[in-house]
Each structure stands twice: as structure tokens, then as C-alpha cells.
Amino acid sequence: MALPNFQQIWQKNWSARSVLSSAGVLFIALVSYKFMASFTASPSLEETKVVEVQPAQRQTIATTARFIGTLRANHSTTLVAKETGTLKVLLTAGKWVKKGTLIAKIDNPDIEKTYELSLAFEKIAQEQYNRLATLQKLGTSSKSALDEKKNAWITAQKSLTEAKIALDKIYFYAPFDSTIGVFKAREGAQIKKDDPVVSLYDMASLIVEFDIPPSSLPKSQNPQVQINNKDYPLTHVQRMLDEETHMCPAYVDYS
């Protein structure tokens, strides 16, 4: 009797059962949401950032590189011995001299003695020719004798010229206005032929030489080089690698 009554009551309260079921589902959903939310960190508020805006402007962007250079005279030369002998220094290093100034010499007694004898023989031969030419005009000497003295004088002149050339080889003259460098041999040293003796430099015109790696070759039309805080135009750069240094040689006129 109790079971049928329960079924009747359950059937009569179907709408109530639906409401209870929906409430149960909603309750379970809320509990699950709260449970999951407890494991989820709340997002932090983003910090406000202040940005400074700079208007863009067109300008040249320069790239720089540092190199070690060598200061040299644009015009220089080294005097080389053309004869053997003992070095005699006449002017000291560092002195400025004009073109043609005698700087040093090589003491070679044989060459100097040969020149003195050739000079004396040439003078004697000339005097003999002139005296015989006077006699020939007076009719007291033959033309053949005069021609003989003339030939002797010519031979003496040739010998003197050769002796003068040999003598000039033992003297060192400044080939241009320049400053004397340090002598490469001391005073009184024995000098051999082709030995370097002294260098001379024209300090009025200087250049700075340096090497540039291929990766740093200038790409601008008028590259500038700064030396001692002063700008100079790049005078020349070789855009081919040097076989020894594997760099590109360059130089700047520096004055």
C-alpha cells in the first residue's frame, strides 16, 4: 500500500522534481567554477609607461675607424756611396741646407791625386799648344807640330774630364733644399760602393701613410681623415690589396 502511494505522490510532484534537478545542476556548476577560479591567478594590472617621442630628421650617418700612420716627407732621397774610402762628415744631422750644398765626402787619396795630376797636365798641354800656335803664326813652327800639341791637349782634357767624374763620386751634395737626416755610418768609417750614407728630407711637404683593411674602405665621395683633431681630405687610397700586407695602402697630404 505504501509503494503505490509514493508513486502517486512522485507523479503529482513532477514539476517540483524538475525545479530541484535544475537547482542541483546549477549548484554543482557554481561550486566547480569557484573551485577552478581558486587555482587561477588574477591578472595583474599593466604598469603605465611614459614614452618620449623624438621627431625623425634626415642627416648623414658617419662611420669611423682608427689606424696607425707613419709621417714621412713627400720628397726625400738617400745618398749612396759611388766609391770606396773613409767617410768625412762636413755638416751635422738636422741641419737645413740649400740645393748643391756639400754635405759629406769620401776620403780617397788615389782619386784626388789623379784629379790633381790631370788638372796639371791639362794646363801644361794648353800652355804648350798656345805657345806653339803663336810661333806658327810667326812662321817659326810647322803646322804638323801645332796639330801634335793640339791632340796632346785634347787627350789631357779627356783625362781631366774622367778624373773630374771620379772626383764628383766621392762628394755628397744636396740634390734639393732639404733637411739632413741621421748619417748611416759614423765619421771615419770605411765606406764601400753602394753603401747608403745619409738621407735628406723636404720637411715643407709631409704625408701620413697608413694601411686600410678591405672591409673599411671608404664608400663616400670625399672621405675625411682626422689627424691631431684636424680634418684632412684623403689624398689617395689603393683599392687593390698589397701582396705583402694584404691591406690597401693610403696616404694623406699633411702640412
C-alpha positions as CSV (number, residue, x, y, z in Angstrom):
1,M,0.0,0.0,0.0
2,A,2.9,2.4,0.8
3,L,4.6,2.0,-2.6
4,P,1.7,2.9,-4.7
5,N,1.0,5.9,-2.6
6,F,4.7,7.0,-3.0
7,Q,4.4,6.7,-6.8
8,Q,1.3,8.7,-6.9
9,I,2.9,11.5,-4.8
10,W,6.0,11.4,-7.1
11,Q,3.9,11.7,-10.2
12,K,1.9,14.5,-8.8
13,N,5.1,16.5,-7.9
14,W,6.9,16.2,-11.4
15,S,7.2,19.9,-11.8
16,A,8.8,20.2,-8.3
17,R,11.2,17.5,-9.2
18,S,12.3,19.4,-12.4
19,V,13.0,22.5,-10.4
20,L,15.0,20.6,-7.8
21,S,17.1,18.9,-10.5
22,S,17.9,22.3,-12.2
23,A,18.8,23.8,-8.9
24,G,21.2,20.9,-8.2
25,V,22.9,21.2,-11.5
26,L,23.3,25.0,-11.1
27,F,24.7,24.4,-7.6
28,I,27.3,21.9,-8.9
29,A,28.3,24.3,-11.7
30,L,28.9,27.2,-9.2
31,V,30.9,25.0,-6.9
32,S,33.1,23.8,-9.8
33,Y,33.6,27.4,-11.0
34,K,34.7,28.6,-7.6
35,F,37.0,25.6,-7.3
36,M,38.7,26.3,-10.6
37,A,38.9,30.0,-10.0
38,S,40.8,29.4,-6.8
39,F,43.7,27.9,-8.9
40,T,43.7,30.7,-11.5
41,A,45.9,33.8,-10.6
42,S,44.2,37.1,-11.1
43,P,45.8,39.1,-13.9
44,S,48.0,42.0,-12.7
45,L,47.2,45.4,-13.9
46,E,49.8,46.6,-16.5
47,E,52.1,49.5,-15.4
48,T,51.6,52.7,-17.2
49,K,54.7,53.7,-19.2
50,V,55.8,57.2,-20.3
51,V,57.2,57.3,-23.8
52,E,59.2,60.3,-25.1
53,V,58.8,60.9,-28.8
54,Q,61.6,62.5,-30.9
55,P,60.8,63.7,-34.4
56,A,63.0,62.0,-37.0
57,Q,65.2,64.2,-39.1
58,R,67.3,63.4,-42.2
59,Q,71.1,63.6,-41.6
60,T,74.4,62.0,-42.6
61,I,75.4,58.9,-40.7
62,A,79.2,58.7,-40.5
63,T,81.3,55.6,-39.8
64,T,84.8,56.0,-38.4
65,A,87.9,53.7,-38.0
66,R,91.2,54.2,-36.3
67,F,94.6,53.4,-38.0
68,I,98.2,53.9,-37.1
69,G,100.1,56.0,-39.7
70,T,103.7,56.9,-40.5
71,L,104.7,60.5,-41.0
72,R,107.1,60.9,-44.0
73,A,108.5,63.6,-46.2
74,N,106.7,63.8,-49.5
75,H,110.1,64.4,-51.2
76,S,113.1,62.5,-49.8
77,T,116.2,60.7,-51.1
78,T,119.1,58.6,-49.8
79,L,122.6,59.3,-51.0
80,V,124.6,56.2,-51.8
81,A,128.4,55.8,-52.0
82,K,129.7,55.5,-55.5
83,E,133.3,54.9,-54.5
84,T,135.2,53.3,-51.5
85,G,137.0,55.2,-48.9
86,T,136.7,56.9,-45.4
87,L,133.6,58.9,-44.6
88,K,134.1,62.5,-43.7
89,V,131.0,64.3,-42.4
90,L,131.0,68.1,-43.2
91,L,127.5,69.0,-41.9
92,T,125.6,67.6,-38.9
93,A,122.2,65.8,-39.0
94,G,119.2,68.0,-38.6
95,K,120.7,71.0,-40.5
96,W,118.7,72.5,-43.3
97,V,120.7,73.0,-46.5
98,K,120.1,74.5,-49.9
99,K,120.4,72.6,-53.2
100,G,124.0,72.0,-54.2
101,T,125.4,72.2,-50.6
102,L,128.3,69.8,-49.9
103,I,127.3,67.6,-47.0
104,A,130.0,65.0,-46.8
105,K,132.8,63.3,-48.8
106,I,134.7,60.1,-49.0
107,D,138.5,60.4,-48.5
108,N,140.1,58.6,-51.4
109,P,143.7,59.7,-51.9
110,D,144.1,57.9,-55.3
111,I,141.1,59.6,-56.9
112,E,142.1,63.1,-55.5
113,K,145.7,62.7,-56.6
114,T,144.6,61.5,-60.1
115,Y,142.5,64.6,-60.4
116,E,145.3,67.0,-59.4
117,L,147.7,65.4,-61.9
118,S,145.1,65.5,-64.7
119,L,144.4,69.2,-63.9
120,A,148.1,70.0,-64.0
121,F,148.7,68.0,-67.3
122,E,145.7,69.7,-69.0
123,K,147.1,73.1,-68.0
124,I,150.6,72.3,-69.3
125,A,149.2,70.9,-72.6
126,Q,147.1,74.0,-73.1
127,E,150.1,76.3,-72.5
128,Q,152.2,74.3,-74.9
129,Y,149.5,74.5,-77.6
130,N,149.0,78.2,-77.1
131,R,152.8,78.9,-77.3
132,L,153.2,76.8,-80.4
133,A,150.2,78.5,-82.0
134,T,151.9,81.9,-81.5
135,L,155.1,80.6,-83.1
136,Q,153.2,79.1,-86.0
137,K,151.6,82.5,-86.8
138,L,155.1,84.0,-86.8
139,G,156.2,81.3,-89.2
140,T,158.8,79.7,-86.9
141,S,156.8,76.5,-86.3
142,S,155.2,73.9,-88.6
143,K,151.5,73.1,-88.8
144,S,152.2,69.4,-88.0
145,A,153.9,70.3,-84.7
146,L,150.9,72.5,-83.8
147,D,148.5,69.6,-84.6
148,E,150.5,67.3,-82.4
149,K,150.3,69.8,-79.4
150,K,146.6,70.2,-80.1
151,N,146.0,66.4,-80.0
152,A,148.0,66.3,-76.7
153,W,145.8,69.0,-75.3
154,I,142.6,67.2,-76.3
155,T,143.9,63.9,-74.7
156,A,144.7,65.9,-71.5
157,Q,141.2,67.3,-71.5
158,K,139.6,63.9,-71.8
159,S,141.7,62.6,-68.9
160,L,140.8,65.6,-66.8
161,T,137.1,65.0,-67.5
162,E,137.3,61.4,-66.4
163,A,139.2,62.4,-63.3
164,K,136.6,65.1,-62.6
165,I,133.8,62.5,-62.9
166,A,135.6,60.1,-60.5
167,L,136.2,63.0,-58.1
168,D,132.5,64.0,-58.1
169,K,131.6,60.5,-57.0
170,I,133.3,61.0,-53.6
171,Y,131.3,64.1,-52.8
172,F,127.8,64.2,-51.5
173,Y,125.7,67.3,-52.5
174,A,122.2,68.1,-51.5
175,P,120.0,67.4,-54.6
176,F,117.3,69.8,-53.4
177,D,116.5,72.2,-50.5
178,S,116.2,69.7,-47.6
179,T,117.0,68.7,-44.0
180,I,119.9,66.3,-43.4
181,G,118.9,63.1,-41.7
182,V,121.0,60.9,-39.4
183,F,124.1,59.5,-41.1
184,K,124.0,55.8,-41.6
185,A,127.7,55.5,-40.9
186,R,129.9,57.2,-38.3
187,E,132.6,59.7,-39.0
188,G,135.8,57.9,-40.2
189,A,134.0,54.7,-41.1
190,Q,135.2,52.8,-44.1
191,I,132.6,53.1,-46.9
192,K,132.1,50.6,-49.7
193,K,130.5,51.2,-53.1
194,D,126.7,51.2,-53.0
195,D,126.5,51.7,-49.2
196,P,123.8,54.1,-48.0
197,V,125.3,57.2,-46.4
198,V,122.6,59.7,-45.5
199,S,119.0,60.6,-46.2
200,L,117.6,64.0,-46.9
201,Y,114.1,65.2,-46.4
202,D,112.0,68.1,-47.7
203,M,110.1,68.9,-44.5
204,A,108.0,71.6,-46.2
205,S,105.8,68.8,-47.7
206,L,104.7,65.9,-45.5
207,I,102.4,62.9,-45.9
208,V,100.9,60.4,-43.5
209,E,101.0,56.8,-44.8
210,F,98.7,54.1,-43.4
211,D,97.0,50.8,-44.4
212,I,93.2,50.2,-44.7
213,P,91.7,46.7,-44.4
214,P,89.3,46.0,-47.4
215,S,86.3,45.9,-45.1
216,S,86.9,49.5,-44.0
217,L,87.5,51.1,-47.5
218,P,85.6,54.4,-47.6
219,K,82.4,54.4,-49.7
220,S,81.8,58.2,-49.6
221,Q,82.9,60.5,-52.4
222,N,85.1,62.7,-50.2
223,P,86.3,60.8,-47.2
224,Q,87.9,62.8,-44.4
225,V,90.9,61.8,-42.2
226,Q,91.4,63.4,-38.8
227,I,94.9,63.9,-37.6
228,N,95.6,65.7,-34.3
229,N,91.9,66.8,-34.2
230,K,92.1,68.4,-37.6
231,D,90.3,67.1,-40.7
232,Y,92.2,66.4,-44.0
233,P,90.9,65.0,-47.3
234,L,92.1,61.5,-48.1
235,T,94.7,62.1,-50.8
236,H,94.9,58.6,-52.3
237,V,93.9,55.1,-51.5
238,Q,94.9,52.0,-53.4
239,R,91.8,49.8,-53.9
240,M,93.9,46.7,-54.6
241,L,95.4,44.6,-51.8
242,D,99.2,44.8,-51.2
243,E,100.7,41.4,-51.7
244,E,102.7,41.6,-48.5
245,T,100.4,43.3,-46.0
246,H,97.0,42.2,-47.6
247,M,95.9,45.7,-46.9
248,C,95.1,48.8,-49.1
249,P,97.8,51.5,-48.8
250,A,96.7,55.1,-48.5
251,Y,98.2,58.4,-47.6
252,V,97.1,62.0,-46.7
253,D,98.9,65.3,-47.6
254,Y,99.8,66.6,-44.1
255,S,101.1,70.2,-43.7
